Amino acid sequence: MAAPVTTTEPSRTRLWTSNFALYFVARIVSMLGDMMIPVSMSVAVLGLGYGVTGVGLALGAWMGAFALFVVFGGVFADRFHPLPQMIGADAVRCALQAGLAVYLWVGHPPLWFIVVASLFGGVATAMFQPGLTSMVPQVASDPHKANGVLRVSQGLATMLGPALAGVLVASFSVGWAFAVDAATFAISGICLLLLRVPRFEVDRSESTLDNLRSGWQEFRSRSWLWAVILIWWVLGVTVWGPIHPLGAASIIAEHGKAAFGYAEAAFGAGSILGGLVAIKLRPNRPLFGGGIAMFLFPLMPLGAALVPSVPLLLLLYAISGIGWAFWGVQWATTVQTQIPEDKLNRVAAYEIAGSILAVPLGQVLAGPASALFGVHQLLFVATIAGLGCAVALLATAPIRRLTRV
């Protein structure tokens, strides 16, 4: 049976304040930059002759560094304030992407250079990401509505980022894709610099180790939270990790470089629709409702495995995006409303680290595993694993029964 759903009246409080508008622009352009990276990096590494294994190492280095350092990013954000941390992270990411663009224009970057740049990019993003969760209640009075709007913006970025990267690498060069990527982080940093938000009231008497420990206690005390993360470990190794290197190899071989970007863009288009639906529909059991939507998500690896005609491929990716975005709104709002504000950055950091720590493992293993078993066979395995994770979300009682705050 589907989760009971209530449709609420629009909030009487104005959402589009100057603070929220600046935050919205910063988030959508930084997400645009993030979404350009997998396509740009995949095309660059494959074009330089480093193969699927090289793509897996480059993307895995970024994700691995992010997963290892994001917990510290959450601690620092709670001890001080996430805003200056996010601005500094944008500056570093801008410099790294601009440096890669220049190197690609003037020479032939070795794989180690690309991997090291990805590592630093992952660390910078780890300092940026935890603040995204705690900033929403500071810039918006209705977190659910704001998360729905932000999910739509993420869908736009997920749609436009890969498409833009695909057009740039197909029409100009991969160096231009990295240059535009650098510009997105510059714009994000400027918007964040203009925000005016109050400082957190926090107790800084605890050490960093104590902060890590208290954040962990908050995290482990919520069975619904760590149960989702355990499920996401399976999803990370089997689906999110391999999908970019394997999907790139499969789609580019059949339909060319631009088609891979368009497929990723179609996923973003579906995310827009899923976000719009989530703004209106608020399940009384949000994670149960989101779990039902997750049955649409495996259509992405299925499309990459079958590599049908381009229109059908884009349709499968788009429907997958609908399910992913609807889940994302329910999950983000649940975390933001169930966790105390003074510990939210730390708990969000553990949540982020736990949910994606398996992704770099899947990315690194994608190359060797595809050599042994084949690209398409692994993508079919990813499809089955995605369905299994959706079943697990509905079958786990703390997840299924959690009610909306």
C-alpha positions in Angstrom: 0.0 0.0 0.0 1.3 3.4 -0.8 2.2 5.8 2.0 -0.6 8.2 2.9 0.0 11.5 1.2 -1.1 15.0 2.3 -1.1 18.0 0.1 -0.5 21.2 2.1 -1.4 24.7 1.3 1.4 27.0 0.1 3.3 28.6 3.0 2.2 32.2 3.7 5.8 33.0 4.5 7.7 34.4 1.5 10.3 31.9 0.3 12.1 34.1 -2.2 14.0 36.5 0.1 17.3 37.9 -1.0 19.1 35.4 1.1 17.3 32.4 -0.4 17.7 33.8 -3.9 21.5 34.1 -3.4 21.7 30.7 -1.9 19.6 29.3 -4.7 21.9 30.7 -7.4 25.0 29.5 -5.5 23.6 26.0 -5.2 22.4 25.6 -8.8 25.6 26.9 -10.3 27.9 24.9 -8.0 25.8 21.8 -8.8 26.1 22.7 -12.5 29.8 22.6 -12.0 29.7 19.3 -10.1 27.5 17.7 -12.8 29.9 18.7 -15.6 32.8 16.9 -13.9 31.9 13.3 -14.5 31.3 13.9 -18.3 34.3 16.2 -18.7 36.6 13.9 -16.7 35.3 10.7 -18.4 35.8 12.1 -21.9 39.2 13.7 -21.0 40.6 10.5 -19.5 39.3 8.2 -22.3 40.5 10.7 -24.9 44.0 10.7 -23.3 44.1 7.0 -23.7 43.8 5.9 -20.0 40.7 3.7 -20.6 37.9 2.8 -18.2 40.4 2.0 -15.4 41.7 5.6 -15.7 38.2 7.0 -15.5 37.5 4.9 -12.4 40.7 6.1 -10.7 40.1 9.7 -11.5 36.5 9.7 -10.3 37.3 7.4 -7.4 40.0 9.7 -6.2 37.6 12.6 -6.0 34.9 10.6 -4.3 37.2 8.8 -1.9 38.8 12.1 -0.7 35.3 13.6 -0.3 34.1 10.6 1.7 37.1 10.6 4.0 37.2 14.3 4.8 33.5 15.2 4.8 33.1 14.3 8.5 35.8 16.8 9.4 34.0 19.4 7.2 30.9 18.8 9.3 32.8 19.3 12.6 34.4 22.5 11.4 31.1 23.8 10.2 29.5 23.2 13.5 32.3 24.7 15.5 32.5 27.9 13.5 30.1 28.5 10.6 29.7 26.7 7.2 29.6 29.9 5.1 33.3 30.9 5.0 34.2 27.3 4.7 32.0 27.0 1.6 33.4 30.1 0.1 36.9 28.9 0.5 36.0 25.5 -1.0 34.6 27.2 -4.1 37.8 29.2 -4.5 39.9 26.0 -4.4 37.6 24.2 -6.9 37.7 27.1 -9.3 41.5 27.1 -9.2 41.7 23.3 -9.8 39.4 23.2 -12.7 41.0 26.3 -14.3 44.4 24.6 -13.9 43.2 21.4 -15.6 41.7 23.4 -18.4 45.1 25.2 -19.1 47.0 21.9 -18.9 44.6 20.2 -21.4 45.0 23.2 -23.8 48.8 23.2 -23.7 49.8 19.6 -23.2 49.0 16.0 -22.4 48.3 15.7 -18.6 49.6 12.4 -17.1 47.1 10.3 -15.2 48.8 10.9 -11.9 48.3 14.7 -12.3 44.6 14.2 -13.0 44.2 11.9 -10.0 46.0 14.3 -7.7 43.8 17.2 -8.9 40.7 15.0 -8.3 41.9 14.3 -4.8 42.2 18.0 -3.9 38.8 18.6 -5.6 37.2 16.0 -3.4 38.7 17.5 -0.2 37.4 21.0 -1.2 34.0 19.6 -1.9 34.1 17.8 1.5 34.5 21.2 3.1 31.6 22.6 1.0 29.0 19.9 1.2 28.0 19.6 5.0 27.0 23.3 5.1 24.4 22.8 2.4 22.1 21.0 4.8 22.3 23.4 7.7 22.1 26.5 5.5 18.6 25.7 4.3 16.8 26.4 7.6 18.9 29.7 7.9 17.7 31.0 4.5 14.2 29.6 4.3 11.3 29.4 6.8 9.8 26.3 5.2 12.5 23.7 4.7 10.3 21.2 2.9 9.2 23.7 0.3 12.8 25.0 0.0 14.1 21.5 -0.4 11.6 20.9 -3.2 12.6 24.0 -5.0 16.3 23.2 -4.5 15.7 19.7 -5.8 14.2 21.2 -8.9 17.3 23.4 -9.2 19.5 20.4 -8.8 17.5 18.7 -11.5 18.1 21.6 -13.8 21.8 21.5 -13.0 21.9 17.7 -13.5 20.2 18.2 -16.8 22.2 21.2 -18.1 25.6 20.3 -16.6 26.2 17.0 -18.5 24.5 18.4 -21.7 26.7 21.5 -21.5 29.8 19.4 -21.0 28.8 17.2 -23.9 28.3 20.1 -26.2 31.6 21.7 -25.2 33.7 18.6 -25.6 32.0 17.7 -28.9 32.0 21.2 -30.4 35.2 22.7 -29.0 37.5 20.8 -26.6 37.4 19.2 -23.2 39.6 22.0 -22.0 36.7 24.4 -22.5 34.5 22.2 -20.4 36.9 22.5 -17.5 37.1 26.3 -18.0 33.4 26.8 -17.8 33.3 24.4 -14.8 35.8 26.7 -13.1 33.5 29.7 -13.8 30.6 28.0 -12.1 32.5 27.7 -8.8 33.6 31.4 -9.0 29.9 32.5 -9.4 28.9 30.3 -6.5 31.5 31.7 -4.2 30.5 35.3 -5.0 26.8 34.6 -4.2 27.7 33.0 -0.9 30.0 35.9 -0.1 26.9 38.2 -0.4 24.8 36.2 2.0 23.8 37.7 5.4 23.0 35.0 7.9 23.4 34.8 11.7 26.2 32.9 13.4 25.5 29.7 15.1 25.2 29.7 18.9 27.5 26.8 19.7 29.6 25.5 22.6 33.2 25.4 21.4 34.6 24.0 24.7 34.6 20.5 23.2 37.6 19.3 21.2 37.4 18.1 17.6 37.5 14.5 18.9 34.6 15.2 21.3 32.7 16.8 18.4 33.3 13.8 16.2 32.2 11.5 19.1 29.0 13.4 19.9 28.1 13.6 16.2 28.6 9.8 15.9 26.3 9.3 19.0 23.6 11.3 17.3 24.0 9.4 14.1 24.0 5.9 15.6 21.1 6.6 17.9 18.7 6.8 14.9 18.1 3.4 13.4 16.3 4.8 10.4 19.4 6.9 9.6 22.1 4.2 9.7 19.8 1.7 8.1 19.5 3.9 5.0 23.2 4.3 5.0 23.8 0.6 5.0 21.5 0.2 2.0 23.3 3.0 0.3 26.6 1.1 0.7 25.2 -1.6 -1.5 23.9 1.0 -3.9 27.2 2.8 -4.0 29.4 -0.2 -4.8 27.0 -1.7 -7.3 25.3 1.3 -9.0 26.6 4.8 -8.3 30.2 3.8 -8.4 30.2 1.9 -11.7 27.5 3.9 -13.5 29.7 6.8 -14.8 32.7 4.9 -16.1 30.7 1.9 -17.4 27.8 4.1 -18.7 30.3 6.4 -20.4 32.1 3.4 -22.1 28.8 1.8 -23.1 27.0 4.9 -24.4 30.0 6.6 -26.1 30.8 3.3 -27.9 27.3 3.1 -29.3 26.2 6.7 -29.8 29.2 9.0 -29.4 30.4 11.5 -26.8 27.5 13.9 -26.9 24.9 11.1 -26.3 26.5 10.4 -22.9 26.1 14.0 -21.9 22.5 14.1 -23.2 21.6 10.9 -21.2 22.9 12.5 -18.0 21.0 15.6 -18.9 17.8 13.5 -19.3 18.3 12.2 -15.8 18.4 15.8 -14.7 15.2 16.6 -16.6 13.5 13.8 -14.7 14.9 15.1 -11.5 13.1 18.4 -12.2 9.8 16.7 -12.5 10.4 14.6 -9.4 11.3 17.7 -7.4 8.1 19.5 -8.6 6.0 16.5 -7.5 7.8 16.4 -4.1 6.9 20.1 -3.5 3.2 19.2 -3.6 3.2 15.7 -2.1 4.3 15.3 1.5 4.0 11.7 2.6 3.1 11.2 6.2 5.8 8.5 6.1 8.4 10.3 4.0 11.0 7.6 3.7 8.4 5.0 2.8 7.0 7.2 0.1 10.5 8.0 -1.1 11.3 4.2 -1.1 8.4 3.6 -3.5 9.8 6.2 -5.9 13.2 4.5 -5.8 11.8 1.6 -7.8 12.1 3.9 -10.8 15.9 4.6 -10.2 17.2 1.3 -11.7 16.0 2.3 -15.2 19.2 4.3 -15.5 21.7 1.4 -15.3 19.2 -0.6 -17.4 19.3 2.0 -20.2 23.1 2.1 -20.1 23.2 -1.7 -20.3 20.7 -2.1 -23.2 21.9 1.1 -25.1 18.7 1.4 -27.1 18.0 4.2 -29.6 18.8 7.6 -28.2 15.2 8.7 -27.6 14.4 5.6 -25.6 17.7 5.8 -23.7 16.9 9.4 -22.7 13.4 8.4 -21.6 14.8 5.6 -19.3 17.3 8.1 -17.8 14.6 10.7 -17.3 12.2 8.3 -15.5 15.0 7.2 -13.3 15.7 10.8 -12.4 12.0 11.3 -11.2 12.4 8.5 -8.6 15.8 9.7 -7.4 14.6 13.3 -7.0 11.4 12.4 -5.1 13.5 10.3 -2.7 16.0 13.1 -2.3 13.5 15.7 -1.1 12.0 13.3 1.4 15.5 12.3 2.7 16.9 15.8 2.9 13.8 17.2 4.7 13.8 14.2 7.1 17.4 14.7 8.1 16.9 18.5 8.5 13.8 18.2 10.7 14.8 15.2 12.8 18.3 16.3 13.9 19.0 19.1 16.4 20.4 22.2 14.6 23.5 22.4 16.7 24.6 18.9 15.6 23.1 18.9 12.1 26.4 19.6 10.3 28.2 16.7 12.0 25.3 14.3 11.6 24.9 15.3 8.0 28.6 14.8 7.4 28.4 11.2 8.8 25.3 10.7 6.6 27.1 12.0 3.5 30.3 10.1 4.2 28.5 6.9 4.9 26.2 7.1 1.9 29.0 7.7 -0.6 32.0 6.0 1.0 31.3 2.9 -1.1 31.1 4.9 -4.4 34.9 5.3 -5.0 35.3 1.6 -4.3 32.8 0.8 -7.0 34.4 3.3 -9.4 37.9 1.8 -8.9 36.6 -1.7 -9.3 34.6 -0.9 -12.4 37.6 -1.1 -14.8 39.1 -4.4 -13.7 35.6 -6.0 -13.2 34.5 -4.9 -16.7 37.6 -6.5 -18.2 36.7 -9.8 -16.5 32.9 -9.8 -16.9 32.1 -7.2 -19.5 30.6 -3.7 -19.3 27.0 -4.6 -20.2 26.9 -7.6 -17.8 28.0 -5.3 -14.9 25.3 -2.8 -15.8 22.7 -5.5 -15.6 24.0 -6.4 -12.2 23.6 -2.8 -11.2 20.0 -2.8 -12.3 19.2 -5.8 -10.2 21.0 -4.3 -7.2 19.1 -1.1 -7.5 15.8 -2.9 -7.4 17.0 -4.9 -4.3 17.9 -1.6 -2.5 14.4 -0.2 -3.2 12.9 -3.4 -1.7 15.2 -3.1 1.3 14.0 0.5 2.0 10.4 -0.6 2.2 11.2 -3.8 4.2 13.1 -2.1 7.0 10.7 -1.2 9.8 12.4 2.0 11.2 12.6 3.4 7.7 9.1 2.4 6.7 7.5 3.7 9.9 9.2 7.0 10.4 6.6 9.8 10.4 7.0 13.3 9.1 7.8 16.1 11.5 
